[in-house]
Amino acid sequence: MSRRSPYTKVLKENQIREAHIKGMGDVLFKGFQCLRSSCKNFLFVRKDEINEEFEIECPVCQFKFKSGEETKFYDYKLENTKENKIIEEGEFAILHDDYINEAQEYKYCIVCNTIKPTYLFDKHSARASGRQGECRLCKGVYNSIKNQSRISDQHREAAQKRRMYLDLSGQHKIDSKTIHERFGYKCFKCGKDLSTVKSAIERPLDHTLPIYYLFPLSTDNATLLCRDHNGEKSGKWPSEYYNPTELKKLSVITGIDYDILQGKAFYNPDALDNLKNSDVVDAMLTKYSAYMDEIIKLRNRLLKETGFDFFKHSKIISPVHIAKADEYLKK
């Protein structure tokens, strides 16, 4: 669907923008606690300043993180209890490189001036950080102001776009209660207890295999996530988001083959087969004819990524629409 011309504008006055936030909208940080056990300090270090030969000093206790070095936490002995002898002994230590590498990424919100985990910012491929400048919370408040004048056509367009994808995926009504119970009312990613959460927005059901690839959401294959991790997972193939242990567990819970979950993304073959049926294609074109730009986007995406063109299976589509789609494809 083509972008509508702006019809409202939020005029901002007296906006707070602290000096240390200016120019930081796309700067990523690594956030981690000091490894000295007696120190409670939490450090934020610019990601672009952490190179292969790093040395980072805690400003509170002067503990130094150095590449190639490690911090010891205890001595150990591995004992063979049957033969009553020591097999191995050594030091239990954490390599500083591994500790820094696993640290969560953070960035500043240019609106509320706070530093937050990057998953609390929506994706934005055009920005250097890959995330929007304002956090999801600030964006939500902003949209609640702007959407007071949102016209009904926009609501309808958003709903119809989603409905079209759901129709193509073959999705049917699901039993949310069964899914919640299967996951013990806990977010699969972080284990957050969602049993007392009333809003479906705060405990969303994730398309384990993304709707982007035309896979349906069913009672059997859905994943229960908290709102934050649902936003973080959105659009990602399982192998891009979960670790191998999580993927194995997810395969058991959802019934989706482990090889599919840990493999590369692909389009739902059943949905593509349906789009080879002229009656199905023509019914879709007719039902969503008011949103032809969105149909064209889907056609061009499938053509680019799979070589499949469902327009060729239509008996009724006008050459005008095909020409328009081909022109978009050249851009």
N, C-alpha and C positions, 0 to 999 in steps of 0.2 A: 504494500500500500504506500502511496506517495506521502511524503511528509507534508503536513498542513502548514500553512503560513501562520506565524505567531499571531495570536489574537488577544493575548494578555501580556503584561509585563510587570514583574514585581520590582518596585522601586525601593532600593535599599538606602537607608540613612543611618548614620552613627554606627556603622558596622565596626566591630572590634577585630583588629588584625594586629596581633602582637609582633614586635620586631623580629623575634626569633622564628616566626612562622613564615615570613615573607620569603618567597622563592623556594619553599620547602615542600610544595604540593606534590612533587614527583620524586622526592628523595626517600629512599627506603632505608630502614634501620634494622639491625639485629638486636633483639632484646633478650637478656639472659641475666640470671643472678650470679653474683660473685661466687667462685668455687671455694673460697675460704669458708669453712663451715661456720666460723664464728661471726661472719659478716652477713648482714641482711640486705646489703645494697643490690639494687637491680640496675644494670647498665643498659644504655642504648647507644649503639655505635653505628655510624653510617656504614652501610653495606659496601659502598664504593671505596671506603678507606680500609677495608679488610682485604689485604692481599695474601699471597702465599707465604710471605715472610712477615707475619703480623706480630705485633707486641702491643697488648692492650693493658693499661693499668687501671685498677679500681681506684677511683678518686677518694674513697673512704678509708680503705685499709692498705692501699698500695700493693695489693696482690697483683701479680703480672701473669696475664695469659700470653703464652708464646707458642708460635708454631713449632711443631715437633716435640714439644714438652708435654708432660702429663702431671696430674695431681693424684697422689696416693691417698687411699682411704682406709686400707687395712692390709695386713699381711695374711696370707692364706696358706693352708696345707690341704692338699687333696688326698684323702685317706681311702685306701682299699679296706673296707670294714671286714671282708671275709678273711683276708690274709694279714690284717692288722699291720699294714705298712703304708708309708707315705709314698704316693705315686709322683706327686709334684708339689712344689711349694714356690711361692713368689709373692708379688705385690698386686693387690687389686687397685688399678689406677685408671683414670679417665684421660684420654688424649685430648688436649686442648683443641686441636683441629676438629675432632668429631663433635665436641661440645658446642663450638661456634657454628659449625655447619648445620646442626639440628635446630638451632635457635629459631624461634618464631620471627617472622618479618613484621615490621611495624611501619606506619607512616603518619604524618600529621594530617588532621582534618583542617582545611583552610577556613572553615566556618566556626567550629567550636574551639579551635586552637589546642586540641588535645591530641596526644599520640595514641594510636589504637592499632590492633592487629590488622593486617591488610585484608583479611577475609571479611572485615566489617565495612569494606568499601566495594561498591559494585565495579565490575570489570569495565575497562575503557581502553580498547586496543590502540587508540591513537595517542594515548599519553605514554610518556617514557616509563612510568611505573606500572603501566598496565591496569591501573585502578583510577577511579574518579577522584577528584580533588576533595570533595566533601564526603563524609562518612554516611553510611546508610541511615542512621538516625536523623542527621541534619537534612538529608535529602528527603526523608519522609515528612518532616515538619514543613519543609519548603513546598513539597507537592500538595500537602494538605491546605496550604494557603492558596496556591495557584489553582488547584482543582475545584475550588469553590465556583469557578466560572467555566469548568470543563463542560463542553457541549455533549449532548447525548450520543451524537454520531461517533465520537471517539470511543466512548464506552462500548458501543455496538461493534466497532471495528476490532477492538482488542478481543472482545468475546468471540467474534466470528473467526478471527485468525486462529485462536486456540481451538475452537470447535472443528475447524477444517483439519488441523493436525491430528486431533483425536479421532475424527472420522477415518482418516487415512490409516491410522495405526490400528484400527479395529478395536479401540478401547470400549469396554462395557462398564456397567455399574459395579463398584467394588464395595467390599464389606470392611470399612475402616476399623471397626472394633476388633475383628479377627486379626488384622495386621498389627494393631497396637498390642494385643495380647501376645502375638508371636514374638514381638521384640521386647516383651516385658515392660512396655510403656517407657522404654529408655531409648535415647538417641543411639543409633548403632555406632556412630563415630566416636562420641565422647562419653557415652554412658549417662548423660544428664537425665535425671528423673523427670518424666513428662506426665506422670500419672495425675497430677493435680492441675495440669494446664487445660483450660477450657477451650481456648481459641485454636481452631485448626491451623491458623496462620503460624502459631508458635510451635506446633508439632506437625509439620507438613509431611506428606507421603511422597517420597522421591521416586521418579522414574529411574529405577536401577540401571536400565538401558535407556538412554536419553530419548525423549520425544523428538529431538532434533533429527535422530536417525529413524524416526517413524515407528518406534517401539511403543506398544501400549503399556498402560499401568494396570495391573491386575491384583486381585486379592492375594494371589500366590507370589508374584514377583516384586511387589513394592517394598521399599526400604523406609523405615521410620527414622527421621532425623530431626534434630532441633532446627530452629529457624536459621541460626548462624551457619551451621554445617550444610544445610540444604542450599543456602545461597552460595556457599563455597563450592559445593559439588555441582551446581547447576550446569548442565550442558556437557559435563565431563564423562568420558567413558570410565567405567569402574577402575581399570588399570591405571588411569591417570590420577586417581584420587586416593585409592585405598592401598595399604601395604599387603604383601602376600598372605600374611596371617589373617587379615581382615577379609581378603577375597575368598579364602577357603571357608571361613565361617559364613560369609554371605552366600556362598554357593549352597551350603547346607540349608540355610534358612529360606532362601528364595527358590531353590530348585533349578537355578540357572547353572549350566555347566561351568566348571571352574575354568576350562580352556577359553570359554567365551569371555568371562569376566576379566581374565588376566591378559587377553589378547588385544589386538588392535580393533579400533572402532569400525563398524560396517553398518550398512543400511538394512533394515528389516526386510528380508527377502519376500515374506508374505505380502507386505505392503507394496513392494515393487511389482510383484506378480499381479496384484489387484489393479495396478495402474496400467497393465497391459490389456485389461478388459475394456473395450470401447464403451460399454454401457456404464461402467463405473466412472471412467474418465469424464464422459459427457454429463453424467449426473452431478459430479463434483463441479464441473465448469458452470453448469446451470445454477446449482445451489449457491455458489460463491461468486457469481458473475459480477456482483457489485464490488468485489475485492480482487479484480483481475491482476493488479500489480503484485499482490502477495502470491497469487498462483504462479505468475511469471518468475518471481524470485525463487520459488521452490523448484520450478522446472529447470531454470538455469543452474541452480546449485546441483541438482541431480545430474544434469548433463555434464557439468564440469568435473564432478567427483566420481561419477560412475559410468558416464557415456550413455546413460539411458534417457530417452526423450519421450515422455508420456504424451506430448502433443501429437506425436505421430500415430497414436492410437485413438485419437478423437475423430469422429465422423462429422462433427458440426463446427469445430472451431474455425473462426474466420482467419484468412491469410493476414489480415490487419494485425491481429493479436500475435501471430507468429513472427511477423516482421518486427513488431515492437520488441518482442522478447529477444530476437536475434540482435537487435540494435543495442539493447541493454548489455547483452553478452560481450559486446566488443569494448565496452567501457572499462 
